[in-house]
Amino acid sequence: MKLKQIFYLIAALVVILGFAGFLKSKQPAESATAPPYQSSAVAASETFYDFGSVPINGGKVTKIFKVKNNSETKVTVKEMHTSCMCTEASLKLGDQSFGPFGMPGHASMPQINAAFPAQSEAEIEVVFDPAAHGPAGIGVIERLVTLETSDGKLQLSIKASVIP
């Protein structure tokens, strides 16, 4: 009887270890490439900004992000959008201005299709309206702005604590 119990215990252990090995093999391998939403040519000096406490009736708040085309060739800026209708973003590229752009599905999302010259800089102005969601919008928010280029995507993020 004891031999039978040992056999079942070993068999169960083999099944459990085999199943664990199978699950481990199904996990995606770590990627050595750039993370999603990170363009290799276009980069920002800062990609995150925290507005801190923002009164719901205090009016819109603005942050300007500086971006640069670090490559040796021009990059085409295709489009820009935000993650929520409470946030808008505009692009200033040389003497041209594009936007404001919002959340896809809430307004038409025109293509920008503008050349971003090599080694040049641009500005992305992000405007957050703390009153856009009404009283339900009180609390911490995090929003994203995505700049899509011919070289990939660059994502910027903002955070605020909307207070009464």
C-alpha positions as CSV (number, residue, x, y, z in Angstrom):
1,M,0.0,0.0,0.0
2,K,2.8,2.4,0.9
3,L,4.5,1.8,-2.5
4,K,1.2,2.7,-4.3
5,Q,1.0,6.0,-2.5
6,I,4.6,6.9,-3.3
7,F,3.9,6.1,-7.0
8,Y,0.8,8.4,-7.1
9,L,2.7,11.1,-5.3
10,I,5.6,11.0,-7.8
11,A,3.1,10.8,-10.7
12,A,1.3,13.9,-9.4
13,L,4.5,15.8,-8.9
14,V,5.6,15.0,-12.5
15,V,2.2,16.2,-13.9
16,I,2.4,19.4,-11.8
17,L,6.0,20.2,-12.9
18,G,5.2,19.4,-16.5
19,F,2.2,21.7,-16.5
20,A,4.2,24.5,-14.9
21,G,6.9,24.1,-17.6
22,F,4.2,24.3,-20.3
23,L,2.8,27.5,-18.8
24,K,6.2,29.1,-18.6
25,S,6.9,28.3,-22.3
26,K,3.7,30.1,-23.3
27,Q,4.9,33.4,-21.8
28,P,6.2,35.9,-24.3
29,A,10.0,36.4,-24.3
30,E,11.5,39.6,-23.1
31,S,12.0,42.0,-26.0
32,A,15.3,43.8,-26.5
33,T,13.6,46.4,-28.8
34,A,12.2,49.8,-27.8
35,P,9.0,49.6,-25.8
36,P,5.7,50.3,-27.6
37,Y,5.0,54.0,-28.2
38,Q,8.7,54.9,-28.2
39,S,10.0,56.3,-31.4
40,S,13.7,55.7,-32.0
41,A,14.2,59.1,-33.8
42,V,11.7,61.4,-32.1
43,A,12.2,61.9,-28.4
44,A,11.0,64.3,-25.7
45,S,13.2,65.9,-23.0
46,E,10.4,64.8,-20.5
47,T,7.6,62.4,-21.2
48,F,5.6,62.8,-18.0
49,Y,4.2,65.9,-16.2
50,D,2.2,66.0,-12.9
51,F,0.1,69.2,-12.6
52,G,-0.5,68.4,-8.9
53,S,-3.8,69.6,-7.4
54,V,-6.0,71.3,-10.0
55,P,-9.4,72.9,-8.9
56,I,-12.3,71.6,-10.9
57,N,-13.4,75.2,-11.6
58,G,-9.9,76.7,-11.8
59,G,-9.8,76.7,-15.6
60,K,-7.7,74.7,-18.1
61,V,-4.1,73.9,-17.3
62,T,-1.3,73.7,-19.9
63,K,2.0,71.9,-20.3
64,I,4.4,72.3,-23.2
65,F,6.6,69.3,-24.0
66,K,9.8,69.8,-26.1
67,V,10.4,67.1,-28.7
68,K,13.3,66.6,-31.1
69,N,14.0,64.6,-34.2
70,N,17.4,63.1,-33.2
71,S,17.9,61.3,-36.6
72,E,20.0,62.4,-39.5
73,T,16.9,62.3,-41.8
74,K,13.5,63.9,-41.8
75,V,10.6,62.1,-40.2
76,T,7.0,62.5,-41.2
77,V,4.6,63.4,-38.4
78,K,1.4,61.5,-39.4
79,E,-1.1,62.3,-36.6
80,M,-1.6,63.1,-32.9
81,H,-4.3,62.2,-30.5
82,T,-5.2,62.1,-26.8
83,S,-6.6,59.4,-24.6
84,C,-9.6,61.4,-23.4
85,M,-11.9,64.2,-24.6
86,C,-10.8,66.3,-21.5
87,T,-7.3,66.7,-23.0
88,E,-6.3,68.4,-26.2
89,A,-2.8,68.6,-27.9
90,S,-1.4,70.9,-30.5
91,L,1.9,70.7,-32.4
92,K,4.1,73.6,-33.3
93,L,6.6,72.5,-35.9
94,G,8.8,75.3,-37.1
95,D,6.5,78.1,-38.2
96,Q,3.6,75.7,-38.7
97,S,0.9,74.9,-36.1
98,F,-1.4,71.9,-36.1
99,G,-4.4,71.1,-33.9
100,P,-5.8,71.1,-31.4
101,F,-6.3,67.3,-31.5
102,G,-8.4,65.3,-29.1
103,M,-9.6,61.8,-28.6
104,P,-10.3,59.6,-31.6
105,G,-14.1,59.1,-32.1
106,H,-15.0,62.4,-30.4
107,A,-14.0,64.6,-33.3
108,S,-12.5,64.2,-36.8
109,M,-8.9,63.2,-36.6
110,P,-7.2,64.9,-39.6
111,Q,-3.8,63.7,-40.7
112,I,-0.9,66.0,-40.1
113,N,1.5,64.6,-42.7
114,A,4.2,67.3,-42.0
115,A,8.0,66.9,-42.4
116,F,9.9,67.0,-39.1
117,P,13.5,68.0,-40.3
118,A,16.5,66.1,-38.9
119,Q,18.0,67.5,-35.7
120,S,15.1,70.0,-35.3
121,E,12.9,70.7,-32.4
122,A,9.1,71.0,-32.0
123,E,6.6,71.7,-29.2
124,I,3.6,69.8,-28.1
125,E,1.1,71.9,-26.1
126,V,-1.1,69.7,-23.9
127,V,-4.2,71.3,-22.4
128,F,-6.2,69.6,-19.7
129,D,-9.8,70.8,-18.7
130,P,-10.5,69.6,-15.2
131,A,-14.2,70.5,-15.6
132,A,-14.8,68.4,-18.7
133,H,-16.2,65.4,-16.7
134,G,-18.2,67.4,-14.2
135,P,-18.2,66.4,-10.5
136,A,-17.6,62.8,-11.5
137,G,-14.1,63.9,-12.6
138,I,-12.9,64.7,-9.1
139,G,-9.9,62.6,-8.2
140,V,-6.6,61.5,-9.8
141,I,-6.5,61.4,-13.6
142,E,-3.8,60.2,-16.0
143,R,-4.0,61.0,-19.7
144,L,-1.9,60.2,-22.7
145,V,-0.9,62.1,-25.9
146,T,0.4,60.0,-28.8
147,L,2.4,61.4,-31.6
148,E,2.6,59.1,-34.6
149,T,5.5,59.4,-37.0
150,S,6.9,57.5,-39.9
151,D,9.5,56.2,-37.4
152,G,7.1,55.0,-34.8
153,K,5.1,56.5,-31.9
154,L,6.0,58.8,-29.0
155,Q,3.8,58.8,-26.0
156,L,3.6,61.7,-23.5
157,S,1.6,61.5,-20.2
158,I,0.1,63.9,-17.8
159,K,-1.3,63.5,-14.3
160,A,-3.5,65.7,-12.1
161,S,-5.5,65.5,-8.9
162,V,-8.8,67.3,-9.6
163,I,-10.1,68.8,-6.4
164,P,-13.5,70.5,-5.6
